[in-house]
């Protein structure tokens, strides 16, 4: 029998091991997963050549997923650094990882990542093409197709292509404060303007679908027109492209290719719900994979926070996967610490939305850690927390400072060193209230006096 | 003429300098402020004895405010540490500061804070009373009144009292996973149970109102029953108390005392809107002063993030002031670094809500920093950011790591040291994309090729 992609299998009523696995970890029925994959409302990015992959699903019927972008830039980082970032991202719970390398050894880094990753790996193939040319304007359709084929064969699970940004959309971007802030989008737009031709990824879309179907590469339809600041959010540039993405979703599904859609960017908090609903409508409920969105432009150094706020709101209103933003967004390439901070902020956002949406068993962990808190079971509290190392280190720091208050006075103290934090773990209080005024202990004593 | 509080003045149509100042900084009409103060929908916490105060207003018609809690505990921190925290909180934009000290030199710390603070200072008087007794169960109504009078005379601008938690509410708390997590609330509840008497702050409420009216101390009606975990949110304990707080708001206004209401705590994201609406209804739009709320229990070490998410949603739906939560919540007493991280996270939340609610000029700063970003004006970007020191330090770190990639590989790197970050400020790219693939530069070049 010929190879079938997940969506092709689902349509034929063939239950794949991948669908079963997704059903199991999501506490849902396999038949439900199969039905949703057939409709394209759930994607399972699982390239047949990615051998050590643990299958996972993306869709708003499922637990909210988190992606971490890593990868080097021409000015920063080598293969060891990127594998360290991969390991940090997976350790802290990233559900997929995108390799956005644009610098040296791009092919090797990608191969090493796929080999070392149990989670789906995504890429932006145009970055590899850029690596092959002196001037981005020398890109050709053939180069793009060749790189997509190469990456499909290597085992890349999903690829971002900027096929929805058409020549006719360019004038919209000129009305903006920030123009086009997507790397792929800006290059495609300049290329179209220079050569006076339509977007080559759009014109070659059928060829790309063919390659994707052959290996079951999921398409992540990039938003080259994503707004780069609050002022540009929800404008005609963004929504004109989104309409095209809706058509491409349809064409992908018809070709047996799984597709998701990428979303903004920078969006004021009050416009997030509308943005989610619009995608669901225009793209027939293709999984929405959003970047943030950040809800204010003016907190560089804290964009993991500005965007975790927007991401929670987005997931609550229908986004299926959240692409993390690190504290170093708008400033420079994230290092391993930034990757960790970004992933944790997004695990919080995703989990908060899952709890709010009452997804199966989502709140179990909250109830368990709260029970441990009441019982002063510090070990259990640490073990159940999203970043046990950080929680332990903070408690150790607090205990140290309670013995030497002057060490607490310095605002620019480095983060506390990682340690086991297990000193005094049997104490029935913390340094916040101290023993005498511990509300939880006092609250528990109320029963004794009656 | 006898002394009049802000609300008494407003009712008589007397425009105070404080109301004018609030109108000016909020870009609103003085008459509007006066009307809202008269109704109690805006409070201006301004004790007549707080000499160096710069008046500010709290209410959902105004810019969202942020409060930072500082103060020592019996196990931690002295007067110098607390003044350093005060300075950090004000530097990063805290609109009010609460001194929650429970440890040594409690009276001196408070006096020093009031003397050094241009922003309103709040307290929880019961903490001082606790400081005077061996056993919290020995507290008397007289002690409470004496301390409230002392603090009113010292110039405290607002005080939290737990007057809404009544004896009949205690059984509700026993149905909870975490019981009573408010320090003041748990002590009051145990006291009532032990002595079989009604809440002394409730029975002495008229006497307290008299003292507050004499100095214009604003009441912050504490929620002793605030939920301490998601499971306990929005339960009968919480809302039974909220109803009493609504009655106390009415009594405060009748006595010429300004009043706000404190809110949760731990609340799932989907229940936040309902919680805000309920307060507005039950408490006749008294400014709602909320703590977070955190939207997941399982991220100790990151509770500034879990709660900034909830705080944004809360402010968007009507909260007037956000009490920050630091990364060290649930673990220990915050140090100066934690105070900074907490304040910035909350300035982000408050600002995001102000932008979303389209408050006058709220988005100006976002537009200005985005313009600076397009123009590669790094100095302006830093100057306009919420934490210029952090942004500069991150850029310096990114540049350093681009020259020595191995330094970027360590996940537990300390925070970058503060530095001027101004090396290479004229570069038209950042280390994230590098020069060749800078989307903003390429986007700007599109015009040139047409």
Interface residues (C-beta under 8 A of the other chain):
Chain A: X72 X73 X74 X75 X76 X77 X78 X80 X81 X84 X88 X102 X103 X127 X130 X136 X170 X173 X174 X177 X178 X179 X180 X181 X182 X183 X185 X186 X187 X189 X190 X193 X194 X228 X229 X230 X231 X268 X269 X270 X271 X295 X296 X297 X298 X299 X300 X301 X302 X304 X305 X306 X308 X309 X312 X313 X316 X327 X328 X329 X330 X331 X332 X333 X335 X336 X337 X339 X340 X344 X345 X347 X348 X349 X351 X352 X353 X355 X356 X357 X358 X363 X365 X366 X367 X369 X370 X371 X373 X374 X381 X382 X384 X385 X386 X387 X390 X391 X393 X394 X395 X397 X398 X399 X401 X402 X405 X406 X408 X409 X410 X411 X412 X413 X414 X415 X417 X418 X430 X431 X432 X433 X434 X435 X436 X437 X439 X440 X442 X443 X444 X445 X446 X447 X449 X450
Chain B: X72 X73 X74 X75 X76 X77 X78 X80 X81 X84 X88 X102 X103 X127 X130 X136 X170 X173 X174 X177 X178 X179 X180 X181 X182 X183 X185 X186 X187 X189 X190 X193 X194 X228 X229 X230 X231 X268 X269 X270 X271 X295 X296 X297 X298 X299 X300 X301 X302 X304 X305 X306 X308 X309 X312 X313 X316 X327 X328 X329 X330 X331 X332 X333 X335 X336 X337 X339 X340 X344 X345 X347 X348 X349 X351 X352 X353 X355 X356 X357 X358 X363 X365 X366 X367 X369 X370 X371 X373 X374 X381 X382 X384 X385 X386 X387 X390 X391 X393 X394 X395 X397 X398 X399 X401 X402 X405 X406 X408 X409 X410 X411 X412 X413 X414 X415 X417 X418 X430 X431 X432 X433 X434 X435 X436 X437 X439 X440 X442 X443 X444 X445 X446 X447 X449 X450
